[in-house]
């Protein structure tokens, strides 16, 4: 599995932002930059953007990962479509459809996990207005995570998993998964 590097993750995020900006008529749109404080507390830097797409809708895109801890590496790209109940996006309560794509490589206790996953789920949250440009959001969500991974213990004979110099996944399936938990600071650009 080719690991996500910080540079590769930044390129994917920039390409996604570029696609998002070209897919919407940006004149008169509100754009916000955001970061999840809970991700930063978990040493997983997070950055996101949200674009208002209609009177009651917006699209958000977040990227975060774990580059600091040697035995736990992952990268996540998380798009989300939001419907705002009060008729004014980026304010008060919303419900959303969220997804994420992840790549991970973890060594926990004497077990190794390395693979990819994709999730689809629902989210909900509330945005508190702090000022003209600043807001604070609390949100949570759950979804189904589909994964394929290499899963083995230290004492396993790992060489048996090799085939033509690549390692095949030996575990796949799906799980109910907390797709989102966030305490997010938001800065509205325009």
N, C-alpha and C positions, 0 to 999 in steps of 0.2 A: 504494500500500500504506500503510495506516495503521500507523505505527510504535508499538511498545509503549513506553509511558512507565513510569517507576518507580511512579507512582500507580496506573496501570491494572494493572500486574503485581502490586502488593500487593493490590488488590481481587480479582483472580483467585485468588491464593494463599489469601486469607481465605475466599473462597467454597468453594474445594476443601477446606480444613480443616473448615469447617462441615459440608459434605456428608459428609466422612469421619467426623466425630464423631457425626453422627446415624445413620450407617449401622451403627454398632457399639454394642453395649451396653457402656458405658464403665466400669461398676462392676467393679473388680478388674483392669482392663486395665493394661498397662504402656505408657506413652507416653514417647517420647524426642524431644528436639530435637537436630538435628545440623547440622554445617557442613563442607564439603569444603575443606580447606586448599589443595589444588592449584588450585581455582577462584579462591580469594582471591589466590594468587600470580600468576595470569593476569589479575588485575584484574577478575574477574567474580564479584561477591559472590554467595554461595550460602547458602541457608537451607533446612532440611528438617525433616520430622517423620516419625516412624515409630510405628505403633500395632500392638501385638500383637493378632492376631485369633483365635488358637487355640493349641493346645499346641505346634505346630511351624510356625506361619505368622505372618507379619506383612505389613503394607502400609506402604510408604514413599511420601512425596511430597516432591520437592525443586523449588525454583525458583531459577534463577540467570540472570544477564544481564550485558551489557557496557554500562554507561552512561558510562564515562569517556573512551574513545578516540573521537574525532570520526568517523574513517573506518571504524570497525568497531562496529556496533550489532547486538545480538541479545538475545533473551529466550527462555528455555527453561523449560518445565514438564515434570517427569519423574516419573510414577508408577511404582511397582515392587511386584510381589508376590514375597515371599520364602518359601522353604521351608528350615527349619533342620534340619540332620541330627542334631544331638545331643538334640533334643526340648526344648530350652529357647531360645526366641527371644531375640534380641539378644546371643547368646553363641556364639562359635566359628564354624564354617563354615556357609555357606548357598549356595543356588543360587536365581536369581530370573528372572522374566520382567519385562523393563523396556520402557518406551516413552517417547518424548518428543515434544513438539510444540514447534516453534520458528518464530520470525519473525525475519528478519535483513535488514540493509541494510549492505553492505560495499563499500569502495573499496580495492582492493589493487593496487598498482602503477598500471597504466593501465586496469584492468578494474573494472567495477561488477557486483555481484551483489545482488539484492534479491528476497526471496521467502519462501516458507513451506515447512516440511517436517514430516514425521512419521516416526518410527522405531519398529521393533519388534525386540527382540533378547533375548539371554540374558546374565545377569550372574552373577558368583560372587565370593565374598569371605570374609574371615575377620575376626572381631571379637575384639580383645584386651581383656580386662577390666582396667581400671587402678585401680578402686576400687569402692566401693559404688554410686556414681551415674555414674562416668565410664568411658568405653570409647573405644577407637580402632579404626577399621575400615580395612582395605585391600581395595579391590574393583576389578574391571575387567569389561568386557563388550563385546560386539560385536553388531551388528544390521544390518538393512537400512533405509536412509534413502530415503524417497520424497519427492521435492521438485518444486516448480514455481517458477520464478524468472524475473526479468528479468536477462539476461546481455548486457552490451555493453561496448565499449571506448570510451575518451574520444573517439576520432576518428569513431565511428559517428554517423550523423545520427539522433539520438535522437527527433526529432519524428515520424519515421515509425512509431514504436511507439504513438503516441497514438491513441485511439479514444474519442470522446465524453468527453474530459478525464480518461480513466483510461488507465493503462498496462497492456497485456496481457502475460502471461508469454510468453517466446519460447523457453523451455527447460524441460524436465521429464524425469523419469526416476527411476532408483533407483541406489544405490551401497551396497556393503558399507562399513560405517562403524563406527569405535570409539564405541560408544554410551555408554561410561562408563569413567572412570579416576578413582579417588578415594582420598584419604587423609583420612578423615573423623573429626572429634572428635564424640563423642556424650555428651549429658547426659540421663540417665534421670530424668524428672520424677516419675513414680509407678509 
